[in-house]
Each structure stands twice: as structure tokens, then as C-alpha cells.
């Protein structure tokens, strides 16, 4: 019978060398290599940040590539875009990472993402503190929003995403893909 592999902890993962052609995350105690995003991806991250900042200014912190630990010991992920309530933002250790998932996790869909991977990530985040999980699909110009209470809606051109959980207002899908 084969032995099970040792799981890597976040502390061990953080000691690994940085850089190279891949970015790395810790998924269920295993190191996962991620391809670095292309210009289309990071430009969309910047656009999301720009259109969300004025709408979420009273909610808390908003940033890109936010490291978070949805499960304390064996997970370290980075959200493409994340919004974190002011109280949680202020409580983050300056030398640490966010514990739990951000209140809003936004993932820009990449060619390497599978539907199953995104569904599993949404479930992980929603079970560990996220109020909403968005999948922004640049090919379809659509945003899939999954909420903690279980609803899921796809927003397309001409529609707006309610920001009720983050202080009110809405975000027009057309603003994201303008």
C-alpha cells in the first residue's frame, strides 16, 4: 500500500523560493503552479478595481492579488480582486495574510480554469467567510455571481449586479467590459 504524501503547511509553503515563470498557491496542502496572467487578465483586474473603488469606498479594503487562507493550515490562495470589510481589513496582521476568505472574491476566468475548479473554489470561499463569489468571463462579457445563501445569477450586458451585501448600489456589467 502506497503511503499518503505529506501535506505542506502554510508556514512551510511561505519558506519556498519566490519568482520564476509560475506563481504558486497552496491547495489542500499541495503546491500548485499557476501560469502568470496575460495582459487581458490583469487589465480586467485593474478595470474591476477602478469601477468598484467608488462603489465600495465605505465598505472596507479593495485590492488585487489578495492572499487569503480560507482554511488556516493547508490553504493559501490569492484572489484576483477582493473586497474585505473594514473591521476584517483592519484586523489583518501586517506580516500575515487574511484569515478566511475575503467578503467578496472575484476571479477573472482564464483559459486554464475548468468549470469544476471554479465551482470548488466558490464553495471553499463561501464556506469560509465570503458573502459573494464572482466569476468574470471576458469571452462571454458576463459575470456569474454566487451568494452565500445559495443563489446564483449570471449578469450580462445591459444588466447590473446589486451590491447590497457591500453597502448598496449596483455595478453595471457594461462598466466592467467598457
N, C-alpha and C positions, 0 to 999 in steps of 0.2 A: 504494500500500500504506500502510495506516494505521500510525502509529508506536505502539509499545507505551508505556503510561503509565509514568511514573517510579514506582518503588516508594519508599514512605516508610520511613525507618529508625525504630527505637525512639527515638533521640535527637531526631529531627525531631518525632515524634509527641508526645513529652513537652513540647515547646515550645508546643503548641497551647493556646488558652484552655480553661479548665475551666468546668463548670456548664451550665446550660440544662436543657431538658426531656429531653435524652438523655444517656446515658452512652456512652462510646466505647471501642472496643478496636481493636487493630491486628491484622488478619488477613492474612497473606501480603503484607504491605507496603501494604495498603489500609485506610483508616479506615472502620470500620463503626459506624453509630449503633445503639445498643440502647435499647429502651424501659426506663424505670426500673421496677423491680419493684413490684408491688402488695402490699398488706398480707399477703395469703395467702402470697406467695412469701417475704418477709423474715421473717414469723413462723415459717415452716417452717425457714428457715436458722437462726434463733435456737434453735428446738427441737432441731435436729440438733447444734448446738454444745453445748447443755445435756446431751443424753444421751450424747454422745461424750466430753466432757471427762473424766469419771471413768474411763472405759474406756481412754482413750489417754494418761492423765497421764504415764506413764513412756516413751511413745514420742517425744514432742517437742512441737512447736508445733501449735496448732489455732486456726483463725480463720476469719472470713467475709470475702468480697470480697478475696481474696488475689491481688495482682498477680504474674504469673509470665511468664517468657519461655521458652516451650518450644523456640523456635528463636531464637538470640541476636539476630539483626539485624532481622528483619522481623515479629516476633510479640510482642504484649503483650496478655495476656488477664487475666481476673480470675475465679477460682474462687468459686462461691457459698459453698462450705465447703472447706477444705483442711487436711490433716494433713501435717506436714513433720517428718522425723526430726530428733532433737536436733542431730546433727552438721551437717546442712544448715541448720537453723534458725539455729544459732549463727554460721554462715558467711555469712549474708546481710548484705550491705553495708547499714548503717543508712540510707543515702541512695539505695539501689538497689532492685532487685526480685530475686525468686528466679530463678536461672538454671535452666532445665529446668522440668519440670512438678513440682508437689507429689507426694509419695509417694501420697497419697490425694486425688483430685479428686472432689468431689460437686457435681453440677449438679441444681438443682431445675427440673423440666420446666415450661416456660412455654408459654402458647398460641402464642407466636411461634416456638418451637423446632420445626424439622422433624426427622423421624427421621434424614434424611441429615446434617444439621448436627451432631446429637449423635453419630452414628457417626464422622464425620470428626474431631470434637473428641476423642472417646475414642481414636481411632487416633493422633492427634497427641500426646496426653498419654502414652499407653502407650509410644510410640516414643521419648519424651524424658524418661523417668525415673519416671513414675507406676507404682506397683505395682498399683493398682486405680482404676477409674473407675466411679462410681456415678451412675445417673440415678434421681432420686427423683420419682415420678409421683404427685402429690397426688390426681388424679382416680381413679386405679386403686388408691390406697393400696398401692403396690408400689415395690420398689427393684430396678433392674436393675444387676447387678454384673459388670463386665468386668475380667478379670485379665490381667496382662502375659503370662502363659504361654498365653493364648488362650481360656480357658474363659469362659463367660457364663452367669449364672444369674439368674432373676427370683425375688425373695423377696416373699411376700405375707403377709397377716395370719396369725398363728399360727406363722410361721417365724422363724428367727433368722439373721442374717448373721455368719459367722465372721470374727473379727478377727485371724486367725493371722498375717498379714503385719505387723501393728501391735502385736505383743506378746501376743496371745492373747485369750481371752474371746470374747464374741459380743454382738450387738446385736439385740434382738427388734424386728421390724418394727412391732409394736404400740406400742412405746415412741415411735417416730418420729411416728406419727399419733394419739397419745393426745390 
